[in-house]
Amino acid sequence: MNSFLIIIFRLYLPISVAILTGVLLSFSLEKLQGNFSKNKHLSLVVPNYLGKFLFWFGVPLGVINFVHKANLSGGIWLSPIVAWGAVVLGIFLSWLWVQTLFPKPSLAFQTSFTLVSTVGNTSYIGFPIILLLPQLGPDYFGWAILYDLLGTFLAAYGLGSILASRSLLTNPNKIISFGLDSPVFPINQKTITDHIKSSILKIFQWLKNNLVILVKNPTLIAFIIGLILRPIVFPPWLDISLGWFAWSIIMLSLILMGMRLQQLDSWGNIKIAFSAVSIKMLLVPLVIAMALTTAGLSGPPRLVLVLQSSMPSAFASLILAEAYDLDRDLVVTCLGLSSLMLFFTLPFWLWGFTTW
């Protein structure tokens, strides 16, 4: 009972308060815009700037602080391997579900379902949970960040490439240029050959551009800086200041999540969304947990990997859905449903993988 109360006060209470604060703040900004402020899009501008601050400045400094203190020994490099295993498993299970129940699904629906079943919010939700849990904390933050950077981040934007190439292959009567409207040409052998060559070059260029984005990712740069600074002992004032700032950033990240959740505008397709969320937050982490246990991994490292694989659907799915004209309503519903479902699935994983 004591451990249950500790989890309530150290995990559920701060997460709930921060997310609720974000929801109320976003709601208040909607009421204020146009009345007391000349900016009619205040509720959109504030989270946008907050997100940029966290991405470019807040989260990187927090990462430096936690990586500087984290325990990076053991099989920490197993983390991205497990992350990609979860991605592949999510893709397979979502494909199997769609093919079983929908013999001829639309590309938009199938891709949207795959995205929300595969890509999890392992940073803005995953990081706070790992750091706030008494069983884990900063010592195991390295596992969480490698899962996110070398797993989720690459998978999310790699899926963008898959989306583009699948759109290409499923529209043989069109010459598709990524991000551009293209005219319709009559099909002949030369047209197809030229088109394939052009498409391959564009895909390689796309991959190159996203590799540059990864290398320039401030969180990755901060992770490397944190590794370099590990041998250096910070003076007490700097250590305390960085620690205070890092924990403030964790709370701001949760507030931002609350603001974004408040702005979700669709709750249709609940049954289908529940299936996608169940794959993402129940089936995939359960298989990952059994595989890790069978492989002999136990204790906090196993718990970190299981929790990261069970995170709610990522907001990156919504970005991709809007960019590629996918099933936005399904994605939005899954984002809201999975965020709520987290409060019910967390106790199961904590009970199951801290007791044996």
Backbone torsions as a table, in degrees:
resi	resn	phi	psi	omega
1	MET	NA	-38.7	179.3
2	ASN	-62.5	-43.8	179.4
3	SER	-64.2	-35.3	177.8
4	PHE	-63.7	-43.7	179.3
5	LEU	-66.0	-36.2	178.5
6	ILE	-62.4	-43.7	179.3
7	ILE	-64.7	-39.7	178.6
8	ILE	-59.4	-48.7	-174.2
9	PHE	-79.3	-31.5	-176.5
10	ARG	-92.4	-19.5	-177.2
11	LEU	-118.9	-62.8	-173.8
12	TYR	-65.7	-42.2	-176.6
13	LEU	-63.9	-53.3	179.7
14	PRO	-64.0	-38.3	179.2
15	ILE	-65.1	-45.9	-178.9
16	SER	-63.3	-45.1	-178.9
17	VAL	-63.6	-44.0	-178.2
18	ALA	-65.8	-45.7	-179.5
19	ILE	-66.1	-41.8	178.0
20	LEU	-63.5	-37.7	175.8
21	THR	-60.1	-43.2	177.8
22	GLY	-63.3	-41.8	178.5
23	VAL	-61.7	-47.5	-179.4
24	LEU	-65.9	-38.3	179.2
25	LEU	-64.8	-43.8	178.8
26	SER	-64.3	-41.4	178.0
27	PHE	-62.7	-41.9	179.7
28	SER	-64.9	-40.3	179.2
29	LEU	-64.7	-35.6	176.9
30	GLU	-62.9	-38.7	-179.7
31	LYS	-72.9	-33.7	-176.4
32	LEU	-77.7	-34.2	-173.8
33	GLN	-63.4	132.7	-179.5
34	GLY	89.0	-25.9	179.5
35	ASN	-95.0	-59.6	-178.8
36	PHE	-103.8	-7.2	-179.6
37	SER	-128.7	141.9	178.1
38	LYS	-72.5	-21.3	-180.0
39	ASN	-79.7	114.2	-177.5
40	LYS	-82.4	-2.3	179.9
41	HIS	-123.3	36.0	-176.0
42	LEU	-60.0	-39.4	-177.6
43	SER	-68.5	-18.3	176.2
44	LEU	-94.8	-34.9	-176.9
45	VAL	-69.2	-43.8	-176.1
46	VAL	-61.6	-53.0	177.8
47	PRO	-63.7	-28.7	177.8
48	ASN	-64.3	-47.2	179.1
49	TYR	-69.9	-36.7	177.2
50	LEU	-63.4	-41.5	178.0
51	GLY	-62.5	-41.0	178.2
52	LYS	-65.5	-41.0	178.0
53	PHE	-61.2	-45.4	-179.6
54	LEU	-65.4	-42.1	-176.1
55	PHE	-67.4	-44.4	-172.9
56	TRP	-90.7	-23.8	-172.1
57	PHE	-130.8	-52.8	-172.8
58	GLY	-65.1	-59.3	-177.7
59	VAL	-61.3	-43.7	177.6
60	PRO	-57.4	-43.1	178.1
61	LEU	-65.1	-38.7	176.5
62	GLY	-63.6	-39.4	178.5
63	VAL	-63.1	-43.0	177.7
64	ILE	-57.8	-44.1	-179.4
65	ASN	-62.8	-48.6	-174.9
66	PHE	-74.3	-36.7	178.2
67	VAL	-66.9	-34.8	178.6
68	HIS	-60.2	-29.6	-177.1
69	LYS	-103.7	-12.2	-171.0
70	ALA	-70.9	153.9	174.1
71	ASN	-88.5	109.3	-175.9
72	LEU	-105.1	18.7	180.0
73	SER	-85.0	174.9	178.3
74	GLY	79.8	-155.0	-175.3
75	GLY	-92.1	47.0	-175.3
76	ILE	-61.8	-28.2	-179.2
77	TRP	-74.7	-2.3	172.0
78	LEU	-70.7	-22.1	-173.9
79	SER	-56.4	-53.1	179.2
80	PRO	-65.4	-28.2	177.2
81	ILE	-65.4	-44.1	177.0
82	VAL	-64.0	-39.2	179.3
83	ALA	-59.6	-44.5	179.5
84	TRP	-71.1	-31.8	174.1
85	GLY	-62.0	-41.1	177.9
86	ALA	-65.5	-38.0	179.0
87	VAL	-64.0	-49.2	-179.8
88	VAL	-61.9	-41.8	178.9
89	LEU	-63.9	-42.2	178.1
90	GLY	-62.2	-41.5	178.0
91	ILE	-62.2	-44.7	-178.6
92	PHE	-65.0	-47.4	-177.8
93	LEU	-65.4	-39.4	179.2
94	SER	-67.5	-40.5	176.9
95	TRP	-62.2	-43.3	-179.4
96	LEU	-62.6	-42.8	-179.6
97	TRP	-64.8	-47.1	-178.2
98	VAL	-63.9	-44.1	-178.3
99	GLN	-67.3	-29.7	-179.5
100	THR	-74.0	-42.7	-174.0
101	LEU	-98.5	-21.4	-179.4
102	PHE	-129.9	90.8	-176.2
103	PRO	-56.4	-35.7	-179.8
104	LYS	-128.6	70.0	-178.4
105	PRO	-74.3	150.7	174.6
106	SER	-71.2	154.4	179.7
107	LEU	-61.5	-40.9	-178.6
108	ALA	-62.0	-44.0	-179.8
109	PHE	-66.7	-48.1	-176.0
110	GLN	-62.7	-42.1	-179.0
111	THR	-69.3	-40.3	177.9
112	SER	-62.4	-44.1	179.0
113	PHE	-61.4	-41.4	179.3
114	THR	-64.5	-42.8	-179.1
115	LEU	-59.4	-51.4	-175.9
116	VAL	-72.6	-18.7	177.4
117	SER	-86.6	-8.6	-169.5
118	THR	-118.9	-48.2	-172.5
119	VAL	-93.6	121.7	-177.6
120	GLY	-107.4	160.8	178.8
121	ASN	-85.3	76.3	-174.1
122	THR	-86.7	-2.2	179.6
123	SER	-105.7	-70.7	-173.4
124	TYR	-67.7	-22.2	173.9
125	ILE	-108.6	-42.9	-177.4
126	GLY	-62.4	-46.6	-179.2
127	PHE	-58.8	-50.8	179.8
128	PRO	-58.9	-40.5	-178.7
129	ILE	-63.8	-45.5	179.4
130	ILE	-62.0	-41.9	-176.2
131	LEU	-73.9	-32.4	-176.7
132	LEU	-83.5	-22.7	-177.6
133	LEU	-67.8	129.2	179.1
134	PRO	-63.3	-27.3	179.4
135	GLN	-74.1	-18.0	-174.2
136	LEU	-119.1	-89.7	178.1
137	GLY	80.0	-168.8	-176.2
138	PRO	-58.3	-26.7	-178.3
139	ASP	-58.7	-31.2	-175.8
140	TYR	-110.5	17.4	-179.4
141	PHE	-66.3	-31.0	179.6
142	GLY	-57.8	-39.6	177.3
143	TRP	-61.1	-43.0	-176.9
144	ALA	-67.4	-41.6	-175.3
145	ILE	-73.0	-34.5	176.4
146	LEU	-68.6	-36.0	175.9
147	TYR	-59.7	-42.7	-176.9
148	ASP	-74.5	-51.1	-173.3
149	LEU	-68.1	-50.2	-174.9
150	LEU	-93.4	-3.6	178.7
151	GLY	-115.9	-78.2	-174.2
152	THR	-60.7	-47.2	-176.7
153	PHE	-59.2	-48.7	179.8
154	LEU	-66.4	-37.9	-179.5
155	ALA	-65.6	-42.5	-177.7
156	ALA	-59.4	-47.5	-176.9
157	TYR	-84.7	-21.5	171.8
158	GLY	-67.5	-36.0	177.3
159	LEU	-63.8	-27.9	175.5
160	GLY	-61.0	-40.2	177.4
161	SER	-65.6	-40.7	178.4
162	ILE	-62.5	-41.1	178.1
163	LEU	-58.3	-47.1	-177.9
164	ALA	-63.7	-45.5	-178.2
165	SER	-68.3	-35.7	178.3
166	ARG	-67.9	-38.7	176.8
167	SER	-61.7	-37.8	178.9
168	LEU	-63.0	-47.7	-175.0
169	LEU	-72.2	-27.2	-176.8
170	THR	-92.4	1.8	175.5
171	ASN	-127.0	69.8	-173.6
172	PRO	-65.4	-18.0	-179.6
173	ASN	-86.3	-0.1	-177.1
174	LYS	-120.0	149.0	168.8
175	ILE	-96.8	103.9	-172.6
176	ILE	-93.7	125.3	173.5
177	SER	-107.9	124.3	-173.3
178	PHE	-56.2	118.6	176.8
179	GLY	86.2	-2.0	-177.6
180	LEU	-126.5	150.6	173.3
181	ASP	-78.0	137.2	-175.2
182	SER	-123.4	147.8	178.4
183	PRO	-75.0	166.1	178.3
184	VAL	-96.9	130.7	-179.6
185	PHE	-118.6	150.8	173.5
186	PRO	-66.5	142.4	-176.7
187	ILE	-81.4	128.7	168.7
188	ASN	-148.8	169.9	-172.8
189	GLN	-60.6	-43.1	-178.2
190	LYS	-65.5	-41.4	179.2
191	THR	-60.8	-45.2	-179.3
192	ILE	-63.8	-44.6	-179.1
193	THR	-62.3	-48.1	179.3
194	ASP	-62.2	-38.7	-178.6
195	HIS	-66.1	-42.0	179.6
196	ILE	-63.4	-44.7	178.5
197	LYS	-59.8	-45.8	-179.9
198	SER	-62.8	-40.8	-178.4
199	SER	-67.2	-40.5	178.5
200	ILE	-62.2	-42.8	178.4
201	LEU	-61.8	-39.7	179.8
202	LYS	-67.9	-37.5	178.7
203	ILE	-65.8	-43.3	177.6
204	PHE	-62.7	-39.8	177.9
205	GLN	-65.0	-39.4	178.3
206	TRP	-62.6	-44.8	179.1
207	LEU	-63.3	-39.9	178.2
208	LYS	-62.2	-45.0	179.8
209	ASN	-61.5	-40.5	-179.1
210	ASN	-74.1	-26.2	172.9
211	LEU	-66.4	-39.1	176.4
212	VAL	-63.3	-41.5	178.0
213	ILE	-60.7	-42.1	179.4
214	LEU	-62.7	-46.3	-178.1
215	VAL	-63.2	-34.3	-179.7
216	LYS	-87.6	-0.3	179.9
217	ASN	-59.8	119.9	-176.9
218	PRO	-60.5	-29.6	178.8
219	THR	-68.6	-40.0	177.1
220	LEU	-65.5	-42.6	177.6
221	ILE	-61.5	-42.2	178.9
222	ALA	-64.1	-38.0	178.1
223	PHE	-61.2	-43.5	179.1
224	ILE	-65.7	-42.6	177.8
225	ILE	-61.5	-42.2	177.8
226	GLY	-59.9	-39.4	177.2
227	LEU	-64.0	-42.9	-179.1
228	ILE	-64.5	-36.4	-176.0
229	LEU	-83.8	-4.6	-176.5
230	ARG	-57.3	-39.3	179.8
231	PRO	-70.5	-15.2	-176.6
232	ILE	-89.6	131.0	177.0
233	VAL	-89.0	117.6	179.7
234	PHE	-71.4	145.6	172.4
235	PRO	-63.6	151.9	-175.2
236	PRO	-52.7	-42.4	-177.2
237	TRP	-63.7	-39.0	179.3
238	LEU	-71.3	-40.4	179.7
239	ASP	-62.2	-44.4	179.8
240	ILE	-66.6	-43.5	-178.8
241	SER	-64.0	-45.2	178.4
242	LEU	-63.5	-40.3	178.7
243	GLY	-62.8	-45.0	178.5
244	TRP	-61.7	-45.0	-179.0
245	PHE	-63.9	-43.7	-177.3
246	ALA	-61.9	-43.5	179.5
247	TRP	-69.9	-31.0	174.9
248	SER	-65.0	-38.4	179.1
249	ILE	-65.2	-37.7	177.6
250	ILE	-59.2	-44.8	179.5
251	MET	-67.1	-39.7	178.0
252	LEU	-63.4	-35.8	177.6
253	SER	-62.0	-41.6	178.9
254	LEU	-69.2	-36.6	176.1
255	ILE	-62.7	-42.2	177.4
256	LEU	-61.3	-39.8	177.2
257	MET	-61.1	-41.4	178.0
258	GLY	-61.7	-41.2	179.1
259	MET	-64.1	-41.0	-179.7
260	ARG	-70.7	-36.5	177.9
261	LEU	-64.8	-37.5	-179.6
262	GLN	-64.6	-26.2	-176.2
263	GLN	-89.7	-4.0	175.9
264	LEU	-64.0	133.2	-169.6
265	ASP	-119.3	15.6	-178.9
266	SER	-147.3	133.9	176.9
267	TRP	-131.2	40.4	177.2
268	GLY	-87.7	172.5	176.9
269	ASN	56.1	43.0	-175.8
270	ILE	-60.3	-43.2	-176.9
271	LYS	-63.5	-45.6	178.9
272	ILE	-66.7	-41.2	179.0
273	ALA	-61.9	-38.6	179.3
274	PHE	-63.5	-36.9	177.6
275	SER	-64.0	-45.3	180.0
276	ALA	-63.6	-44.1	-179.5
277	VAL	-66.4	-35.8	178.4
278	SER	-64.4	-39.3	175.7
279	ILE	-62.6	-46.5	-175.5
280	LYS	-67.8	-42.5	-168.8
281	MET	-106.3	-7.7	179.8
282	LEU	-123.2	-60.1	-174.4
283	LEU	-65.9	-50.7	-177.8
284	VAL	-60.8	-52.3	179.7
285	PRO	-63.9	-30.5	178.4
286	LEU	-65.5	-44.3	177.9
287	VAL	-65.4	-42.4	178.1
288	ILE	-60.4	-43.3	-179.5
289	ALA	-62.6	-44.3	179.8
290	MET	-65.5	-39.3	179.8
291	ALA	-65.4	-43.1	179.8
292	LEU	-65.3	-41.2	179.1
293	THR	-64.4	-43.2	178.1
294	THR	-62.5	-35.3	-179.5
295	ALA	-76.9	-6.8	176.7
296	GLY	97.3	4.0	177.9
297	LEU	-84.4	133.7	-178.3
298	SER	-146.1	-179.9	175.8
299	GLY	73.4	-158.6	-177.2
300	PRO	-55.7	-42.0	179.2
301	PRO	-57.8	-42.2	178.3
302	ARG	-63.9	-41.6	-179.0
303	LEU	-62.8	-42.0	178.2
304	VAL	-58.7	-48.1	-176.6
305	LEU	-66.8	-39.1	178.0
306	VAL	-65.7	-44.1	-180.0
307	LEU	-64.4	-43.5	179.2
308	GLN	-62.7	-36.8	178.9
309	SER	-73.3	-13.9	-177.5
310	SER	-105.3	11.8	-178.9
311	MET	-68.3	156.1	179.3
312	PRO	-61.7	165.2	178.0
313	SER	-58.0	142.5	-174.4
314	ALA	-83.1	149.2	176.2
315	PHE	-68.3	-15.4	173.8
316	ALA	-60.3	-28.5	178.2
317	SER	-62.3	-38.1	179.6
318	LEU	-68.9	-38.7	177.5
319	ILE	-60.8	-45.6	179.3
320	LEU	-67.0	-38.6	-179.7
321	ALA	-62.6	-40.6	180.0
322	GLU	-74.2	-34.0	-178.9
323	ALA	-70.4	-33.9	-174.8
324	TYR	-109.8	11.6	176.8
325	ASP	56.8	53.8	-180.0
326	LEU	-94.2	-162.3	-179.3
327	ASP	-83.4	85.5	-174.7
328	ARG	-63.4	-39.6	-178.4
329	ASP	-60.1	-42.2	178.9
330	LEU	-64.4	-43.8	-179.3
331	VAL	-63.1	-45.7	-179.4
332	VAL	-61.7	-43.8	178.7
333	THR	-61.1	-42.6	179.7
334	CYS	-64.8	-37.5	179.0
335	LEU	-61.6	-48.2	179.4
336	GLY	-67.0	-45.6	-177.6
337	LEU	-64.5	-43.4	-178.1
338	SER	-67.4	-34.5	178.1
339	SER	-65.6	-39.5	176.7
340	LEU	-69.8	-39.2	-176.8
341	MET	-65.6	-24.1	-179.1
342	LEU	-57.1	-37.4	-178.1
343	PHE	-66.1	-22.9	180.0
344	PHE	-94.7	-27.6	-178.5
345	THR	-85.8	-28.9	-178.4
346	LEU	-55.1	-48.5	-179.6
347	PRO	-58.6	-35.1	179.9
348	PHE	-62.6	-48.2	-179.4
349	TRP	-67.6	-38.2	179.8
350	LEU	-66.8	-42.8	179.1
351	TRP	-67.8	-42.7	-174.7
352	GLY	-71.0	-30.9	-171.0
353	PHE	-121.3	17.6	166.7
354	THR	-118.7	-1.2	-178.5
355	THR	-109.4	-11.1	177.8
356	TRP	-153.1	NA	NA
